[in-house]
Every structure is written in C-alpha cells, then in structure tokens.
Amino acid sequence: MTQENRNDAAVSETVGFILMFSIVILSMSMIYILGYPILQEHIESSVFENAQQSFIVLQSDMKRVAFEQVPVKTMKIKLHSSTLSIDNRSSIFISYSDSTSHSYNYSTGEIEFTKNDNVLTYENGGLWMKQHPSGAMMVSKPPIYTGRIKNDNMTTIGVVSVNGRRSTGGNGIASINMEHNSSYLIKPSEKVDVTVTINSAYASQWGRYLEENGFDIISSSPSSVSASRLQTWLIIGSHEVDVSIT
C-alpha cells in the first residue's frame, strides 16, 4: 500500500468515527428530548398515586382516633417535591328545629397534599381530589349516612374537626401525628328538619353526595352548599382531633 493510500484510509476511518459518534449523540439527544418528559410525567403520576394510597391510610387512622377514640396514631408520607399542609378553611353548619331551634358551627379544617396542580384533601372524614385534567372528585365517602327504619328517615352526621395549622415541603419524609381531643353526641328526642351548610373548595362534590343520600339542595355555589332533610331522626357526632406535622 502506497503512502497516499494509507493516508486516504486514515482519513476515512476518522470521518467514519466522527459520523458514528455524531449519530450516537444525536440519538441520545432525541431519546432525552422525547423520552424525558414522558418519564417525568410517569414519575409525577406515581408520586401522586402513592400519596393517594397514603391518604386512604390517613382516613382510616383518623377514623380510629376520632370515632373509636384511639389516643394517638402516627403515619409517615414521602413528599417527593410536594407540600403537606394543615389548614382551617372548611366548615360545616348544622341546624335543626324540634320544639326549639338549635344550631352548631364546626370548623372542620383539612389536611392537604399538593403536587404541582394536583391536590389531595382530607376534609371532614372524607377524601377529595383535584387532578388535572379530570377536575375535582370525591375519592372516599365522608361519615354522613342516611337510611330508613320502619318507614322513618334516619340521618347520621359525623363531624371530624382537624385542629392545627402547619405546612412542610421538600423531598423528605413527613410524619402526621393524630391525637384524640374530644367527642360528643347530639341526639334529639323527636324527628326534626335538619339543614346542613358546608363551606369547602369541594362544595359541588359535597352537594352531589348529599343529594345522592336523600338531602334536598337549597343553594349551591363553588365554595358553599346548603341542603336539608325533613322529618328525620337525627344523630350528630362531633369529634376533634389535634393534628401536627413533623
């Protein structure tokens, strides 16, 4: 092989290496550009689904502390660049009339897990969710029950008030501590007309749930819903739970 042929072969090998290297870099770039957003979306979805399962456990623990009066429960939840907070924006107002008028106003509060535009909320014993693009929905029912016994209407309203205000965020593990504060029962001695007004970011979903359970909707707005049930035996159980995040 002449010197000129050897030089041509070396140039060809160099050009081939450069072309191959460019193809590999271009392929990796395309995979990153096209695949990373899909991977990131999948990770975000998995984080929110795991949080939803954790909140189902939270609902069960809160039920035990509130209704069964278990003194203390603690659970942990992974944050994954999300926010966990306790607030007192929501409330429920209950009034009824027998021989006199009675009214009770409870600040129910809420525990919220927020990941980007997606929100999970524990509020008055129920689980609620706002998720893009499906919107708001009820995940698990609150403790408001209706039925009929011997042709009489029965209505049980469980109120779970979350006491505490705290917020934390980041990528660590947060502990939610629940401690029973108080419980008491209200039971009128005769059938009554009861009205319930719920102030909540999930007012529409609350209204749908109440209507499905035999209440008549009186008024409704994006932040509040009022409903009534006539001539019903009524039981109101009020429970306060002290909640902290560490």
Secondary structure as the mmCIF struct_conf table of DSSP 4:
data_model
#
loop_
_struct_conf.conf_type_id
_struct_conf.id
_struct_conf.beg_label_comp_id
_struct_conf.beg_label_asym_id
_struct_conf.beg_label_seq_id
_struct_conf.end_label_comp_id
_struct_conf.end_label_asym_id
_struct_conf.end_label_seq_id
HELX_RH_AL_P HELX_RH_AL_P1 GLN A 3 ALA A 66
TURN_TY1_P TURN_TY1_P1 PHE A 67 PHE A 67
BEND BEND1 GLU A 68 GLU A 68
BEND BEND2 PRO A 71 PRO A 71
STRN STRN1 VAL A 72 LYS A 78
BEND BEND3 HIS A 80 SER A 81
STRN STRN2 SER A 82 ASP A 87
STRN STRN3 SER A 91 SER A 97
BEND BEND4 ASP A 98 THR A 100
STRN STRN4 SER A 101 SER A 107
STRN STRN5 GLU A 110 LYS A 115
TURN_TY1_P TURN_TY1_P2 ASN A 116 ASP A 117
STRN STRN6 ASN A 118 GLU A 123
TURN_TY1_P TURN_TY1_P3 ASN A 124 GLY A 125
STRN STRN7 GLY A 126 GLN A 131
TURN_TY1_P TURN_TY1_P4 HIS A 132 SER A 134
STRN STRN8 GLY A 135 SER A 140
BEND BEND5 PRO A 143 PRO A 143
STRN STRN9 ILE A 144 ILE A 149
TURN_TY1_P TURN_TY1_P5 LYS A 150 ASN A 151
STRN STRN10 ASP A 152 ASN A 163
STRN STRN11 ARG A 166 GLY A 170
BEND BEND6 ASN A 171 GLY A 172
STRN STRN12 ILE A 173 ILE A 186
BEND BEND7 SER A 189 GLU A 190
STRN STRN13 VAL A 192 ASN A 199
BEND BEND8 SER A 200 SER A 200
TURN_TY1_P TURN_TY1_P6 ALA A 201 TYR A 202
HELX_RH_AL_P HELX_RH_AL_P2 ALA A 203 GLU A 212
TURN_TY1_P TURN_TY1_P7 ASN A 213 GLY A 214
HELX_LH_PP_P HELX_LH_PP_P1 PHE A 215 PHE A 215
STRN STRN14 ASP A 216 SER A 221
TURN_TY1_P TURN_TY1_P8 PRO A 222 SER A 223
STRN STRN15 SER A 224 ILE A 245
#
